[in-house]
Amino acid sequence: MHGKLLARKYRIGKPLGKGGFGVTYRGMHVDTLQPVAIKVEHAAKTAKHSKYTPLEHEQNMYALLHPCPGLPAIEWQGMDNDEKSRVLVMELLGGSLHALPLPLSRSVMLDCACQVLTLLQHCHTRGIVHRDIKPDNIMRGRDQHKGKLFLVDFGLAKQVCKADGKHVALARDKKLTGTARYCSIFTHQGLSQSYRDDLEALVYTLLYLVKGRLPWQGQSHHGDDKASKAEAYRAIGQAKAAQPPAVLCQGEPELQWLLELAQSLTYGQLPPYADIRARFEHARH
């Protein structure tokens, strides 16, 4: 793919990362020399979901959420007919929070909390749940956006509330969606996700950043067999449930309060974002 020209204007460069969907490359607009990020879906994924692919889903989520200054701008989306793959060209961002040396200082963690809470509020008030909040999906801005955080990777996001204000019904026995290390206890229990689950995942993300490790990180699965994965997920869920917020968040009272709040919300209930942000803002000063 290196050097390939897309849509007669985007040149593909070196890979930046890969996931279940495909590969993300650094690229450049050949006319403006503006750097971009180019997500290329695996051809098999595109073929399997010929009517509505995962990358199309992500693009649709961005379309529902824009305009928003904390989401990457979409430059172009379409097909690479040579590879029979779907492509999404986006604003190039800096590294993720996962790439930072850990642990982060308390003041940096609190700043991250305030910024991501604002982005989650924007998503939630438009009826969309991210469903994969983790350090890898929180990116730092570049150049004029330095110091600003962006929320990315809406491939697992879901619209849970339509324009009429009706929230989708709670479902049980759901397969785990997201990343086991950071997802909520309700998600481990097989309940469909809503706003409270993004909030709980944010707490685990912030705890990881400020402490450098989560207690259940030792739990992992070997290979890709379903039984091994299910057992690891079960062990992580049990480890989370066994840790009272006061113990898990020792030394971080704001995170303890936020975790208790997230776990107390009912399904479909919007969190009190202004109160949460005010508490974190106060702790910063």
Salt bridges, closest charged atoms under 4 A:
GLU56 OE2 - ARG86 NH2 3.70
GLU58 OE1 - LYS39 NZ 2.90
ASP80 OD1 - LYS4 NZ 3.64
ASP82 OD2 - LYS4 NZ 2.93
GLU91 OE2 - HIS145 NE2 3.90
ASP111 OD1 - ARG284 NH2 3.46
ASP132 OD2 - LYS134 NZ 3.72
ASP136 OD2 - HIS98 ND1 3.89
ASP143 OD2 - ARG142 NH1 3.62
ASP198 OD2 - HIS124 NE2 2.87
GLU231 OE1 - ARG234 NH2 2.65
GLU252 OE1 - ARG106 NH1 2.68
GLU254 OE1 - ARG106 NH2 2.88
GLU281 OE1 - ARG284 NH1 3.16
GLU281 OE1 - HIS285 NE2 3.80
